């Protein structure tokens, strides 16, 4: 038996690429034309929730995301992995939210959806790379926030975790409800089964809009975001490389190379 | 066998003068050692007398003129990733490595071709053309090591043949240096040519017996739509095989359809440090890559194929859509050969049977029967929708490597005879080299081998280019 009845997993849809590009004019991430996927680090949170559900079948696992309407794909993926249901928080009013505004919206939604005993999130999203939303949600909800969780077990009325710290692991216990930010060491996310994918595809996804939440408009969206991107700059490569080709004129190229080394006071032992 | 000349200090000097000191390896035992065998294994090694590494066509031509003059055998060599010994210098002489001719010369979007030197790693070509919005559809499983020149030489197949065909289908033009040193341009950027016999096609799959490839023009395909990978875990090989024909005729766009048996998966997952689901009870896995224009088409396609797998008795079908999941599964498939080698460094990777799809179930039963008869443990994997199966036999513990070198090829010879009885072939994509030559000669008619010889002599009257490979020596 466990005291755990309801788990929420926070997921985010991210561009399926390692080369996120920022619009230099607006400072906003360029998502157009990129294929999307569930943030790879969130898969570990989903996996952990599903493993708990497999251990304690009475648990209800809800995947929650905020994003455009098409972000339903992310929660459908979570259902395909074994979550019971999915919720998408979507509204024009949320557009441009930074991590704090996003956490406000998500925590209001979680409050609205009922009392969760455990909220799981991934370490950070591979697009924004901040790692702030999970802990912020926990803190706005007034929950104990357990970060860098590498092992998690559920007792009758408490949660026992191990968290990765510099040089080792720390063991902590926490009462429910709590929010745990898991790291990828915690598990290996499963592959979705065909049956799971069908369930994910056919599930009714609950949509929540701004009007469904009990928060002031100035707390969300661009205006509710204290973070302002003033300017985005790419690092400039300052080294001036020069290519010498030995294909045409070997001796000439070697001579030139020796001169470059000499000019830069590199000692050459011929 | 023809009488060949030997490398003398005077010939070495001539070669050095022609292509530069830095492109000649001579009397450096360690350096020469790298050119003595290919992936067939060290037990089949032969030492070259000298290795030349020309940087361009003119240097290749100069080497061939010198070799012709002194009647020195020349073994062209790509990445050395071949499995049939085609790059092994069985008569010593010169190994001509194309490793320094490794430039992508042009990616031409209007004509949808890439022009490359033969020493370009196939994977580098694939990456370069993707950046320009194209696909190079050749995909041998050694794609990260093998060279495009070697792919052309063996008419390499691989994991996407069911969709795109073998290397033969992708080559539009070649520049070739003949044994005399003369240069021949074959094909080009054009897509039609009705004149005469296709010397271009003759050159593809000739394993360096007719000429040395110095430039390749390949066709580029548009990038595929979205893809998804299905991994189906089966209780028996038989139930897996019965799915394949149904998948092929389902109308779904199948890019790859790969068989991995439990033995090969067990050793490979250990080698790469991962596990596949159901590994404790699965007898074989089917890995299917499917393409679709949009999400809906793709989802409908994989549902259809997945349902077929389950109907035929698969325990479960897993859907790998993300980069991470797809890479995890393909990492196992791409490492099967390495995984088997880590388990047994002497396991033979040269098995390369092909049969019509309808008799593949019988072919797989035959492999089991013959393996039992020869008392060898054999892993079975391959590109099953092409009917191309790679049996990988393991050296018995009590057998010496030298004995195994002979024994394993006799085992393959027996297997090839059985495959031919079923209407199949003894080599689908690895090439013939010298390892498979004795077994395959039995499967060809005297008329066919006579024509092969006549063609060989038309190109190479002195028989200096890769002698003893692909066709019998005089």
Contacts between the chains, C-beta under 8 A, distances in Angstrom:
chain1	res1	chain2	res2	distance
A	16	B	322	7.1
A	16	B	323	6.1
A	35	B	226	7.2
A	37	B	321	7.7
A	37	B	322	4.8
A	37	B	323	7.1
A	38	B	322	7.2
A	40	B	322	7.3
A	40	B	324	5.6
A	43	B	324	7.8
A	80	B	319	7.6
A	190	B	277	7.1
A	191	B	231	6.8
A	191	B	277	6.1
A	191	B	318	3.9
A	191	B	319	7.0
A	191	B	320	5.8
A	191	B	325	5.6
A	191	B	329	7.8
A	192	B	318	6.6
A	192	B	319	5.0
A	192	B	321	7.6
A	193	B	316	5.6
A	193	B	317	6.6
A	193	B	318	5.8
A	193	B	319	7.2
A	194	B	230	7.6
A	194	B	302	7.5
A	194	B	303	7.2
A	194	B	306	3.9
A	194	B	307	7.7
A	194	B	309	8.0
A	194	B	310	7.1
A	194	B	316	7.6
A	194	B	317	4.1
A	194	B	318	7.4
A	194	B	319	5.9
A	196	B	319	7.9
A	197	B	299	7.7
A	197	B	302	7.7
A	197	B	303	7.8
A	197	B	319	4.9
A	198	B	303	6.8
A	201	B	299	6.3
A	247	B	55	6.2
A	247	B	56	7.7
A	250	B	20	7.1
A	250	B	22	7.8
